[in-house]
Amino acid sequence: MSSAVAAPVEIFVPYWGDPDLLRATVDSVRGQHDPRWTLTIVDDCYPDPSVAEVFAGESDLRVHYVRNERNLGIAANFQRCLDLASGEAVVFLGSDDVMLPDYVGRAHELLAAFPDADIFQPGVQVIDSDGREVVPLGDRVKGWLRPRASGPVVLSGEELAASLLRGNWLYWPSLMFRTEKVQRHAFRQDLPIILDLALVLDMVVDGSALVLDPDVTFAYRRHASSVSGTALGDGSRLKQDRRYFADAEAQMRGAGWRSAERAARRRWTSRLHALTLLPTALRSPGDRSRAVRQLLRHAAG
């Protein structure tokens, strides 16, 4: 593959979280073998002054730090990052994830090799809070659901939509988008936990193709304190799932994509996941019976 794209990959970090993990994330970007990148940290008023102090003396002109005037929340801060993007390609990097050294170089290769694709999913390894590689049950399921590929493969249309609605095998912080195409859409402000899948499927329905690349260039951090993990515990993730899949079912019906419509209606991986949470609900403090009822209701569809 040739590396014909000269414009830098724009990397945005919608920041809220552990400052030490953020520094590890930023260091992983600095450690890229290919220097064609820019990095912008968009601080959503995280209550730790050390973050701003670290970047106050930044000498690398590729690294930028901005702090919101007020806390916007997850969805609005993602939207601000999207609005700030102006280059050819953009990445919404998690503030605790890690780019492996070849991420940017491989990204440029894929941009040049697949000019008609708008979404790029690299190969991903999963790490825990301490940076050790792990494969939890949820990530094993993602591996079972993800299409098999010995090299980069282009996916699109109803087949891709149905596949993602059966089970979301994407790793959102690792995705790269063509900026012009992703900016045709917006992050849903009513779905802060599942806004990633909603945006991708909006793009797919609009005609965007996705390149699935098996080369591992990204490390996704999985830990219990993540926003999605907390939301699963308090039930908000389940409510958002039900609301989104009802919307997706109508969206797929409108597109005339029957298999994708059925996948949204059945949402079987989401329902099965609720069952896997039952042991945790039974051990948790508080109103256990209410938590169990919520999970069983979700599983029953």
C-alpha positions in Angstrom: 0.0 0.0 0.0 1.3 3.5 -0.8 1.3 6.3 1.8 0.0 9.1 -0.5 -2.0 11.1 2.0 0.1 14.0 3.4 -2.5 15.6 5.7 -2.1 14.8 9.3 -4.6 12.6 11.1 -6.4 14.8 13.6 -6.7 13.1 17.0 -9.2 14.5 19.6 -9.4 13.5 23.2 -12.7 14.4 24.8 -11.2 14.4 28.3 -12.6 13.5 31.6 -10.8 11.1 33.9 -7.6 10.0 35.5 -4.8 12.5 34.7 -2.2 9.7 34.8 -4.0 7.6 32.2 -4.4 10.8 30.1 -0.7 11.3 30.2 -0.2 7.6 29.0 -2.6 8.2 26.2 -0.8 11.4 25.1 2.6 9.6 25.3 1.3 6.9 23.0 0.5 9.5 20.4 3.9 11.1 20.8 5.4 7.7 20.3 4.0 7.2 16.8 6.5 6.2 14.2 4.7 8.3 11.6 4.8 12.0 12.6 1.8 13.1 10.5 -0.7 13.7 13.3 -2.1 16.5 15.5 -3.6 16.0 19.0 -6.2 18.2 20.7 -7.2 17.5 24.3 -10.7 19.0 25.0 -11.0 19.2 28.8 -14.6 19.1 29.9 -13.7 20.9 33.2 -12.2 18.0 35.0 -11.5 19.2 38.6 -7.8 18.7 38.6 -5.6 21.8 37.8 -2.5 19.6 37.1 -3.9 18.7 33.6 -3.9 22.3 32.4 -0.5 22.9 34.1 1.1 19.9 32.2 0.1 21.3 28.8 0.7 25.0 29.7 4.4 24.6 28.7 3.8 22.4 25.7 6.5 22.8 23.1 5.2 20.4 20.4 3.2 22.5 18.0 1.1 19.4 17.1 -0.3 19.1 20.6 -3.1 21.5 21.7 -5.1 21.8 24.9 -8.4 23.5 25.3 -10.7 23.6 28.3 -14.4 24.1 28.0 -15.8 27.2 29.8 -18.3 24.9 31.6 -18.9 21.1 31.8 -20.8 20.0 28.7 -21.2 16.4 29.4 -20.2 13.4 27.4 -22.3 13.8 24.2 -21.8 17.6 23.9 -18.1 17.3 24.4 -17.9 14.7 21.6 -19.9 17.1 19.4 -17.5 19.9 20.2 -14.6 17.7 19.1 -16.4 16.9 15.9 -17.1 20.6 15.3 -13.4 21.5 15.8 -12.2 18.9 13.2 -11.0 20.4 9.9 -8.6 17.9 8.4 -9.1 14.9 6.2 -9.4 12.3 8.9 -10.4 12.4 12.6 -10.1 10.0 15.6 -12.0 10.4 18.9 -9.4 8.9 21.2 -10.4 7.8 24.7 -8.6 9.5 27.5 -7.4 6.2 28.9 -6.7 4.3 25.7 -3.4 3.7 23.9 -2.3 4.0 20.3 0.3 1.5 19.4 3.3 2.9 17.6 2.1 2.0 14.1 -1.5 3.4 14.4 -0.9 6.6 12.4 1.3 5.1 9.8 -1.2 2.3 9.1 -4.1 4.9 9.1 -2.4 6.8 6.3 -1.9 3.6 4.3 -5.6 2.7 4.7 -6.8 6.2 3.7 -4.7 6.0 0.5 -5.7 2.4 -0.3 -9.4 2.8 0.2 -10.4 6.3 -1.0 -14.1 5.4 -1.1 -14.3 4.3 2.5 -15.3 6.6 5.4 -14.9 4.6 8.6 -11.8 2.5 9.5 -11.7 -0.1 12.3 -8.1 -1.2 13.1 -7.1 -4.4 14.9 -7.5 -3.9 18.7 -6.1 -5.6 21.8 -7.8 -5.1 25.2 -5.9 -4.0 28.3 -6.9 -3.7 31.9 -6.4 -0.7 34.3 -2.7 -1.7 34.7 -2.0 -2.1 31.0 -2.0 -5.9 31.0 -3.6 -7.6 27.9 -6.9 -9.3 28.9 -9.8 -10.8 27.0 -13.0 -10.4 29.1 -16.2 -12.2 28.1 -17.7 -9.2 26.4 -14.6 -8.9 24.2 -14.6 -12.5 23.4 -18.2 -12.1 22.2 -17.1 -9.1 20.1 -14.5 -11.4 18.5 -17.1 -14.0 17.7 -19.4 -11.4 16.1 -16.7 -9.6 14.1 -16.4 -10.7 10.5 -13.3 -12.8 9.8 -10.6 -11.0 7.7 -7.1 -12.0 6.8 -6.5 -8.6 5.4 -8.3 -5.3 5.1 -12.0 -5.8 4.0 -14.6 -3.3 3.0 -18.1 -3.7 4.5 -21.2 -1.6 3.8 -24.9 -1.3 3.5 -27.5 -3.6 5.0 -25.1 -6.4 5.7 -22.9 -4.1 7.8 -25.9 -2.5 9.6 -27.4 -5.9 10.4 -24.1 -7.2 11.7 -23.6 -4.2 14.0 -27.2 -4.4 15.3 -26.8 -8.1 16.1 -23.8 -7.1 18.3 -21.6 -4.1 18.2 -18.1 -5.4 17.5 -16.6 -2.0 16.9 -14.1 -0.3 19.3 -15.2 3.3 19.2 -12.0 5.1 20.4 -10.0 3.3 17.8 -12.1 4.3 14.8 -10.9 6.8 12.2 -13.4 8.7 10.1 -13.1 10.9 7.0 -14.0 14.2 8.5 -16.2 15.5 5.6 -18.5 12.5 5.9 -18.7 12.2 9.6 -19.5 15.9 9.9 -22.7 15.3 7.9 -24.1 13.8 11.1 -24.2 14.7 14.8 -23.9 12.9 18.1 -27.2 12.1 19.7 -27.4 14.2 22.9 -30.0 11.8 24.4 -27.7 8.8 24.1 -24.5 9.6 25.9 -23.6 5.9 26.4 -24.5 4.5 23.0 -23.9 7.6 20.8 -21.0 5.8 19.1 -23.1 3.0 17.5 -25.9 5.6 16.6 -23.4 7.8 14.7 -21.8 4.9 12.8 -25.2 3.5 11.7 -26.3 7.0 10.6 -23.3 7.0 8.4 -23.8 3.5 7.1 -27.5 4.3 6.2 -26.2 7.4 4.4 -23.9 5.2 2.2 -20.6 5.2 4.1 -18.4 2.1 3.9 -16.2 0.7 6.7 -12.7 -0.9 6.3 -12.0 -3.7 8.8 -8.3 -4.1 9.2 -6.9 -7.1 11.2 -3.5 -5.4 11.9 -3.4 -4.6 15.6 -2.5 -1.0 16.1 -4.6 0.0 19.1 -5.0 -0.9 22.8 -8.5 -0.4 24.3 -8.6 -0.1 28.1 -11.4 -2.0 29.8 -12.0 -1.3 33.5 -14.9 -1.3 35.8 -14.8 2.5 36.4 -15.6 3.3 32.8 -18.7 5.4 32.1 -20.4 2.5 30.2 -19.6 0.1 33.1 -21.1 2.4 35.7 -24.2 3.0 33.5 -24.7 -0.8 33.2 -24.8 -1.0 37.0 -27.3 1.7 37.5 -29.6 0.7 34.6 -29.2 3.7 32.4 -27.3 1.8 29.8 -30.2 -0.7 29.5 -32.8 2.1 29.1 -30.7 3.8 26.4 -30.2 0.4 24.6 -34.0 -0.1 24.5 -34.7 3.4 23.3 -31.9 3.3 20.6 -32.8 -0.1 19.2 -36.5 1.0 18.9 -35.3 4.0 16.9 -32.9 1.9 14.9 -35.6 -0.6 14.0 -37.7 2.3 12.5 -34.6 3.7 10.7 -33.8 0.3 9.1 -37.5 -0.1 8.1 -37.3 3.3 6.4 -34.2 2.2 4.5 -35.9 -1.0 3.4 -33.3 -3.1 5.1 -35.4 -6.0 6.5 -32.6 -8.1 8.0 -31.2 -5.0 9.8 -34.7 -4.2 11.0 -35.1 -7.7 12.4 -31.6 -7.5 14.1 -32.6 -4.2 15.8 -35.9 -5.6 17.0 -34.3 -8.8 18.4 -31.2 -7.0 19.9 -30.2 -10.4 21.2 -26.7 -9.6 22.4 -28.0 -6.7 24.4 -30.6 -9.0 26.0 -28.1 -11.8 26.7 -25.7 -9.3 28.2 -28.4 -8.3 30.8 -28.5 -12.0 31.9 -24.8 -12.0 32.5 -25.2 -9.1 34.9 -27.6 -11.0 37.2 -24.9 -12.5 39.5 -23.5 -9.0 40.0 -27.0 -7.6 40.7 -27.6 -10.3 43.3 -24.4 -9.4 45.1 -24.8 -5.6 45.0 -25.9 -3.5 47.9 -29.2 -1.7 47.8 -32.4 -2.8 46.2 -31.4 -6.1 44.6 -34.9 -7.1 43.7 -35.4 -3.9 41.7 -32.0 -4.4 39.8 -32.9 -8.0 39.0 -36.3 -7.0 37.7 -34.7 -4.4 35.5 -32.3 -7.0 34.0 -35.0 -9.6 33.5 -37.3 -7.1 31.8 -34.5 -6.1 29.5 -33.6 -9.7 28.7 -37.2 -10.5 28.0 -37.4 -7.8 25.4 
